[in-house]
Every structure is written in structure tokens, then in C-alpha cells.
Amino acid sequence: MSQNMIYALMIPLIAFGVWRRVRGSFGRQPIRRKRMIGRIVFLAVIMGLFGLGGLHNPRLLEGLLGGALAGAALGAVGIKLTRFERDAAGNDLYIPNPWIGGLLTALLLGRLAWRFMVLSPLQETAVAHSGPAMGNSPLTLAIFGLTFGYYISYFAGLLVHHRRFERAQLA
């Protein structure tokens, strides 16, 4: 498969993922416990795979883990800034802070765009399997870790705080 064909397939998928992520960062969002648990597991597995890929270079692993710790701290801040409410139909909703989600999305997209711009000329001249890769930068993995750490801790915090919100509503 040619590189142009790979880009033709990946760019729409990435655009769809970004659109969903941005849409989920603004306005009222329904609380879906099973989806949140699934997202936590999925993101933890992906972060673990990135970590396994970084075992050959400790700097990459340090970037990923440092970003994940900073993301977990940011997730705690995000939970503090999240509001919970119930709509007229009795459905539980949360309203995330749009600045944090928007900033993380912009940071991740900016870094990925930068890496694509830097690596595109290098990929054309690189020998197969020995050229630079997207994740061979501690900064890139730190931003991935920041994003993964944030969403893992944020969704876990949503689940915990939603339980407290339910108990408060019953009382």
C-alpha cells in the first residue's frame, strides 16, 4: 500500500476522531457509565502499548510517563470544574470545562501536524524500517501521555463523582 493511500485512509479517520472529541468537550454530555469504563480500558491499553514501544529508549518512556502524570493532575482539575445536572427527563448529565478539552485537542493536533511536516520529507528518503517514526520523540509521547492521562483520570473521576451526585439526588 502506498504512503499516499495510507494518508487517504488515515486523514478522514483522524478528522472524525477529532470532531467527536471536540463535540464531547462542549455543552451537556450524557453520563454513559459503560462507555466511560470502556474508554478508560481502551486508553490504558493504548498507553501501555506506547509504553512497550518506548522500552528500547528510556527517554521515550520518561516522556510518556511524565505526560501521563501531568495529565492525571489536569484530570483532577477538570473534575473540579465539571458540573453535574439532571435534565427534565431525569437523565444525568455533566458539563465539562471546554477550555481544558479544547487546549488538549489543539496541543495534540498541533504536535501531530508538526511531526507530519517534519517527517514527511524524511520518510521519502528513509530506508524501510530504519527511518524516523511518529512516536520517536519524547515530546510527542509526553503529549500523548498528557492526553491519555487526562482522559483516564477524568473519566474515572466522572464515574466517582456521578455516584456521589446520584446519592445526593436521592437524599
N, C-alpha and C positions, 0 to 999 in steps of 0.2 A: 504494500500500500504506500503510495507516495506521500510526502510530507504535506503537500497541498490538500490532499484528500483527508488527512488526519485533521488539519486545521478546519476544513469544511465541515467535518463532523463535530469537532470539539467546540467551536465558537458558538453555535446555537445552543448546545447543552450548557455551556458556561453562562450564556446570556439568560437562559431560562432559570438557572440556579440563582443568579444574581437578582433577577426580577422577583423570584419567590422570597429571597432573603430580605430584600428591601421592602416588599409588601408586608412581611412579618415584623418589620421594625417600627411600623407606624400604625396608629389607631388601635381600636379594640381588637383583641385576639381571643378566640375561644380557648378554654383550657381543655386540652385533649391529653389525658394522662398517659395513655398507651403510646401515642405518638411521641410524647416527650421522653418517655423511657426508651423508646426505640432510637430516638435521636442521640440520647446520651450514650447508649451502647454503640451505635454506629460511629459516632465521633471518637469515642475511646478506642475502638478497634483501628480506625484510620490513623489516629495519633500514635498508637502502638506500632503500626506498620511503618510510619515515618521514623519512629524511634529505632526500629530494627534496621531500617535503611541507613540510619546515621551511626550505627555501631562501628563502622570502619573509620570514622573520623569523629573523635570526641568533641570537636568544636561544633559540629552539626548537632550532636545530641545536646550539648550545652545550650545552644540557641533554642532548640525545641522545648527543652525543659524550662529554661528561663522565661520564654514566652508563655508557656502553659501556666507557670506560677503567677505571672503578671496578669494573665487572662482570668485566672481564678479570683484574684483580688478585684479585678474590674467587674467580674460577675457578681461579687458580693455588693459592690457599689450599685450595679444595675438593679439588683433585687430591692435595695433600699429605695430606689427611685421608681419602682414599679407600683402601680395602683391596681387594686382588685375591685371588681364590682359585679353586680348581678343585673342582667337585663330584665325586661318586662316578662319574658317567657320563663325566667328562672334559671337561665344558663349562666354559668360562671365565666367571667371574662377577666383578662388582665390587659393593662395598658403599659407597654414598655416605654422606656425613655428613648425617644427617637435619635438623640444625639449620639449615644453610645453605639447603637446598631449601625447608624449611618457612617460614623467615623471608622468603625472596624471594617465595614464593607469597602469604603473608599481606600483605606490603608491596604487591604488585601488586594484589591483590584489594581491600585497604583503599583504595588510591588510586582505583581504578576505581569503587568504591562511592561514595566521596566525590564524584567528578566527576559521577556519575549523579545523586546527590542535589542537587548544586548546579545542574547543568544542566537537570534536568527542569522546574523552574518556568520557566526562561528559554526552553526550547525551545517551550513552549506559546505564548509571546508573540513569539517571534522571527519575522522575515520570512524567507521561504525563501532559502537560500544566503547570508544575511548574519548569521545568529545564531552563537553560540559553538559550537565543535566540541569533541569529546572530546580531541583532541590539541593544542589551542591553549594549552597550559600547559607552560612549561619543566620544571616539577617532574614532570608526568606523563610527558613524554618522557624525562626523566632516569631515571625508574623503569623505563620500557620499555627504555631503553638499558642500564641495570643488569642487567635480566633477560636481554636478548639477549646482551650482552657476556659475562655469566657462562656461559650455556649454550653459546655458541660456543667460548669458551676451554676450558670444562670438557670438552666432547665431543672437541675437538681434543687436549686433554691425555690423555683416556682412550685415544684411539687410539695416541698415542705411548707411553704407559706400558704399554699392553697388549702392544705389540710387545716392549718390554723384559721384561715378565713372561713372554711366550712363550719368549724366548731364555733366560731364567733357568731355566725349567722344562725346557728341552731339555738344558741343561748339567749 
